[in-house]
Amino acid sequence: MEQENNIKIIHQDLFVKKEEETMVFVFSCVDKKMIEFLLNKDRNKTISIIDKTFYKNKKIAKTYVNNHVNKTGENPVRANQAISISPFFDITSLYLQSKAGITTTSLGNKYFEMKNKTQHPSTYMSNVAILCRALGFKKIKGILINN
């Protein structure tokens, strides 16, 4: 039953099976389609952001995110302030916390160039999470899959 309360935003490189279209959004970056998808969702549901990462150790398959560093050079709310529930929103404790959670570094379009030089790289995890909080989602789960 927990699945019913969960909205998934999953990186296109990780999307392998067709799921219920109304609760899953496949992304490569933050765009207007993602914003429209999220605007039509219940803000009380948990958002699971599933992004790819790179670990040389292939035994590490899945990691939970507790925090992020945004090195994408982008801010998903810039030029979209009208969609935000508040002009100033708090992003401390943005993610649901996990005992084994890590801090990811979102690299955006520099992911392939920089993934070997960063401990826990991701593509746009930070941007998607910031967008979700700006839209009023309170329960955000970050998950990285070694790809």
C-alpha positions as CSV (number, residue, x, y, z in Angstrom):
1,M,0.0,0.0,0.0
2,E,3.0,2.4,0.5
3,Q,3.4,2.4,-3.3
4,E,0.1,4.4,-3.6
5,N,1.6,7.2,-1.6
6,N,4.7,7.4,-3.6
7,I,5.5,9.5,-6.7
8,K,8.7,8.4,-8.6
9,I,10.9,10.7,-10.6
10,I,13.4,8.5,-12.3
11,H,16.4,9.2,-14.5
12,Q,15.8,8.0,-18.1
13,D,18.9,5.7,-18.0
14,L,17.4,3.8,-15.1
15,F,13.8,3.4,-16.3
16,V,13.4,-0.2,-17.3
17,K,9.8,-1.1,-17.0
18,K,6.5,0.5,-17.8
19,E,4.9,1.6,-14.5
20,E,1.6,3.4,-13.8
21,E,2.1,6.5,-15.9
22,T,0.3,8.8,-13.5
23,M,2.8,8.3,-10.7
24,V,6.1,8.1,-12.6
25,F,8.0,10.8,-14.4
26,V,11.1,9.9,-16.4
27,F,13.7,12.7,-16.6
28,S,17.0,13.7,-18.1
29,C,16.9,17.2,-16.8
30,V,14.5,19.6,-15.0
31,D,12.1,21.0,-17.6
32,K,8.6,22.4,-18.1
33,K,7.1,18.9,-18.5
34,M,8.5,17.9,-15.0
35,I,7.0,21.1,-13.5
36,E,3.6,20.4,-15.1
37,F,3.7,16.8,-13.8
38,L,4.5,17.8,-10.3
39,L,2.0,20.7,-10.2
40,N,-0.8,18.1,-10.7
41,K,0.3,15.8,-7.8
42,D,-0.8,15.7,-4.2
43,R,1.9,17.5,-2.1
44,N,1.3,15.1,0.8
45,K,2.7,12.1,-1.1
46,T,6.3,11.0,-0.8
47,I,8.5,11.9,-3.8
48,S,11.2,9.3,-4.6
49,I,13.9,10.9,-6.8
50,I,15.9,8.1,-8.4
51,D,19.1,9.2,-10.1
52,K,22.1,7.5,-11.4
53,T,25.5,7.5,-9.9
54,F,28.9,5.9,-10.6
55,Y,30.9,3.8,-8.2
56,K,33.9,1.8,-9.3
57,N,32.8,-0.9,-6.7
58,K,30.0,-2.6,-8.6
59,K,28.9,-4.3,-5.3
60,I,27.3,-0.9,-4.3
61,A,24.0,-0.9,-6.1
62,K,21.8,1.5,-4.2
63,T,22.5,4.4,-1.9
64,Y,20.2,6.8,0.0
65,V,20.8,10.5,-0.1
66,N,20.7,12.7,3.0
67,N,22.0,15.9,1.4
68,H,23.4,17.4,-1.8
69,V,25.9,19.8,-3.3
70,N,24.6,21.5,-6.4
71,K,27.4,21.8,-9.0
72,T,25.1,21.9,-12.0
73,G,25.4,25.7,-12.4
74,E,21.6,25.8,-12.5
75,N,18.7,26.7,-10.1
76,P,15.4,25.2,-11.1
77,V,13.4,28.0,-9.4
78,R,15.3,30.8,-11.2
79,A,12.9,32.3,-13.7
80,N,10.1,30.1,-12.3
81,Q,9.5,31.9,-9.0
82,A,5.8,32.1,-9.7
83,I,5.5,28.3,-9.2
84,S,7.0,28.4,-5.7
85,I,4.7,28.2,-2.7
86,S,6.8,30.9,-1.0
87,P,9.5,33.4,-2.1
88,F,11.8,31.8,0.5
89,F,11.6,28.1,1.3
90,D,13.8,26.1,3.6
91,I,15.9,23.4,2.0
92,T,17.7,22.3,5.2
93,S,16.7,18.7,5.9
94,L,15.4,18.5,2.4
95,Y,15.6,14.7,2.2
96,L,14.1,12.0,4.4
97,Q,17.1,10.8,6.4
98,S,18.7,7.4,6.3
99,K,21.3,6.0,8.7
100,A,23.6,5.1,5.8
101,G,22.7,8.2,3.7
102,I,25.3,10.1,1.8
103,T,25.8,13.6,0.4
104,T,25.6,13.6,-3.4
105,T,27.2,16.1,-5.8
106,S,24.9,16.9,-8.6
107,L,26.9,17.6,-11.8
108,G,24.2,18.2,-14.4
109,N,25.5,18.1,-17.9
110,K,29.1,17.7,-16.6
111,Y,28.2,14.2,-15.2
112,F,30.1,12.1,-17.7
113,E,33.1,14.4,-17.6
114,M,33.3,14.6,-13.8
115,K,31.7,11.3,-12.5
116,N,35.2,9.7,-11.9
117,K,36.4,12.7,-9.9
118,T,33.5,12.9,-7.4
119,Q,32.7,10.6,-4.5
120,H,28.9,10.3,-4.9
121,P,28.0,11.9,-8.3
122,S,24.5,12.4,-9.6
123,T,23.0,14.2,-12.6
124,Y,20.2,16.5,-11.4
125,M,19.2,15.1,-8.0
126,S,19.7,18.5,-6.3
127,N,17.7,20.4,-8.9
128,V,14.7,18.0,-8.8
129,A,14.7,18.0,-5.0
130,I,14.8,21.8,-4.8
131,L,12.0,22.0,-7.3
132,C,9.9,19.6,-5.3
133,R,10.4,21.6,-2.1
134,A,9.6,24.9,-3.9
135,L,6.3,23.3,-5.1
136,G,5.4,22.3,-1.5
137,F,6.4,18.7,-1.2
138,K,7.6,17.9,2.3
139,K,8.6,14.2,2.0
140,I,11.4,13.8,-0.5
141,K,13.5,10.6,-0.7
142,G,16.7,10.6,-2.7
143,I,18.0,7.3,-4.1
144,L,21.1,6.8,-6.2
145,I,21.5,3.7,-8.4
146,N,25.0,2.6,-9.6
147,N,24.9,2.7,-13.3
